């Protein structure tokens, strides 16, 4: 769920701020962002709301950048 990191950074939240909003630890957010674990299903609606996206967007692959 690397899109969590990209979206979180885009809206200017630190991992600690994001974690606090979700009532989880900063380490938990770090694990999500490195795909070592995934958020619980009950947190997905709140994560999507905080990031201004849909739950589906959280699982969408990031568009690959072209290398020239």
KOLLUM-543287 format. One line per 4 residues: number of its first residue (from 1); their letters; for each residue y, z, x of N, C-alpha, C. Coordinates in Angstrom, 2 decimals. Layout:
N
NUM = A = Y:Z:X:Y:Z:X:Y:Z:X | ...
END
This chain:
68
1 = XXXX = -1.19:0.00:0.83:0.00:0.00:0.00:1.25:0.00:0.87 | 1.29:-0.94:1.77:2.44:-1.03:2.64:3.71:-1.36:1.87 | 3.53:-1.89:0.66:4.72:-2.18:-0.14:5.47:-0.89:-0.49 | 4.78:0.23:-0.53:5.47:1.51:-0.78:6.49:1.75:0.33
5 = XXXX = 6.08:1.57:1.57:7.00:1.80:2.68:8.19:0.85:2.60 | 7.92:-0.43:2.41:9.00:-1.41:2.36:9.97:-1.11:1.23 | 9.45:-0.81:0.07:10.31:-0.52:-1.08:11.07:0.79:-0.89 | 10.40:1.80:-0.34:11.04:3.10:-0.09:12.21:2.93:0.88
9 = XXXX = 11.96:2.22:1.97:13.01:2.00:2.95:14.15:1.17:2.36 | 13.82:0.20:1.53:14.84:-0.67:0.92:15.82:0.13:0.06 | 15.31:1.16:-0.62:16.22:1.95:-1.46:16.81:3.14:-0.70 | 16.47:3.27:0.58:17.11:4.27:1.43:16.57:5.68:1.34
13 = XXXX = 15.31:5.82:0.95:14.70:7.15:0.90:13.87:7.40:2.15 | 13.95:8.62:2.67:13.06:9.01:3.76:11.69:9.35:3.16 | 10.70:9.45:4.03:9.39:9.89:3.55:9.50:11.27:2.93 | 10.28:12.15:3.53:10.42:13.52:3.02:11.07:13.52:1.64
17 = XXXX = 12.10:12.73:1.44:12.76:12.67:0.13:11.82:12.11:-0.93 | 11.11:11.05:-0.57:10.16:10.42:-1.49:9.05:11.42:-1.85 | 8.52:12.10:-0.85:7.46:13.09:-1.06:7.94:14.21:-1.98 | 9.14:14.69:-1.73:9.70:15.77:-2.54:9.82:15.36:-4.00
21 = XXXX = 10.26:14.14:-4.24:10.39:13.63:-5.61:9.05:13.57:-6.34 | 7.99:13.36:-5.56:6.65:13.25:-6.14:5.87:14.56:-6.06 | 6.45:15.56:-5.44:5.80:16.86:-5.23:4.48:16.73:-4.46 | 4.56:15.92:-3.39:3.44:15.79:-2.45:4.02:16.02:-1.06
25 = XXXX = 3.16:16.11:-0.06:3.65:16.32:1.30:4.10:15.00:1.93 | 4.95:15.13:2.95:5.38:13.94:3.68:4.17:13.27:4.34 | 3.23:14.07:4.79:2.02:13.53:5.41:1.23:12.68:4.42 | 1.23:13.08:3.16:0.54:12.30:2.13:1.18:10.93:2.00
29 = XXXX = 2.50:10.89:1.97:3.21:9.60:1.88:2.89:8.74:3.10 | 2.87:9.35:4.27:2.55:8.62:5.50:1.14:8.02:5.41 | 0.21:8.76:4.85:-1.17:8.26:4.70:-1.21:7.06:3.75 | -0.43:7.12:2.67:-0.37:5.97:1.75:0.18:4.75:2.45
33 = XXXX = 1.25:4.97:3.21:1.93:3.84:3.86:1.10:3.20:4.96 | 0.18:3.94:5.53:-0.70:3.38:6.55:-2.07:3.02:5.99 | -2.19:3.15:4.68:-3.41:2.82:3.94:-4.63:3.62:4.40 | -4.38:4.86:4.84:-5.49:5.76:5.17:-5.96:6.51:3.94
37 = XXXX = -5.11:6.51:2.90:-5.48:7.04:1.59:-4.58:6.36:0.57 | -4.87:6.60:-0.68:-4.13:5.96:-1.76:-3.67:7.01:-2.77 | -2.56:6.73:-3.45:-2.06:7.70:-4.42:-3.04:7.90:-5.58 | -3.02:9.09:-6.14:-3.81:9.34:-7.35:-3.26:8.49:-8.49
41 = XXXX = -4.11:8.11:-9.39:-3.72:7.26:-10.50:-2.59:7.87:-11.33 | -2.61:9.20:-11.48:-1.57:9.84:-12.30:-0.19:9.79:-11.65 | -0.11:9.49:-10.35:1.18:9.39:-9.67:1.76:7.97:-9.71 | 0.94:6.99:-10.00:1.40:5.60:-9.94:2.61:5.32:-10.82
45 = XXXX = 2.65:5.78:-12.08:3.85:5.50:-12.89:5.12:6.08:-12.28 | 5.05:7.27:-11.73:6.24:7.89:-11.14:6.65:7.18:-9.85 | 5.66:6.78:-9.05:5.95:6.03:-7.82:6.67:4.73:-8.18 | 6.12:4.01:-9.14:6.72:2.74:-9.57:8.14:2.96:-10.09
49 = XXXX = 8.34:4.00:-10.85:9.67:4.30:-11.39:10.65:4.58:-10.26 | 10.26:5.42:-9.32:11.14:5.75:-8.19:11.50:4.53:-7.36 | 10.53:3.61:-7.22:10.74:2.44:-6.38:11.32:1.25:-7.15 | 11.47:1.41:-8.47:12.05:0.34:-9.28:11.18:-0.89:-9.38
53 = XXXX = 9.87:-0.66:-9.55:8.94:-1.77:-9.65:7.85:-1.42:-10.66 | 6.91:-2.32:-10.83:5.77:-2.04:-11.70:4.61:-1.52:-10.85 | 3.63:-0.95:-11.51:2.43:-0.51:-10.80:1.75:-1.71:-10.15 | 1.71:-2.84:-10.85:1.12:-4.05:-10.28:1.81:-4.45:-8.98
57 = XXXX = 3.13:-4.28:-8.93:3.88:-4.63:-7.72:3.42:-3.81:-6.52 | 2.99:-2.59:-6.75:2.54:-1.72:-5.66:1.28:-2.28:-4.99 | 0.49:-3.02:-5.75:-0.76:-3.57:-5.23:-0.64:-5.01:-4.78 | 0.50:-5.64:-5.04:0.68:-7.04:-4.67:0.75:-7.17:-3.16
61 = XXXX = 0.16:-8.22:-2.65:0.24:-8.49:-1.22:1.67:-8.85:-0.87 | 2.07:-8.42:0.29:3.40:-8.77:0.79:3.37:-10.25:1.16 | 4.44:-10.98:0.84:4.48:-12.37:1.26:4.49:-12.45:2.78 | 3.71:-13.36:3.31:3.66:-13.50:4.76:4.87:-14.30:5.24
65 = XXXX = 5.42:-13.88:6.36:6.55:-14.59:6.93:6.03:-15.73:7.77 | 6.70:-16.87:7.63:6.29:-18.02:8.44:6.74:-17.84:9.87 | 5.88:-18.22:10.78:6.21:-18.17:12.19:6.49:-19.58:12.65 | 7.64:-19.78:13.25:7.96:-21.15:13.70:8.07:-21.23:15.20
END
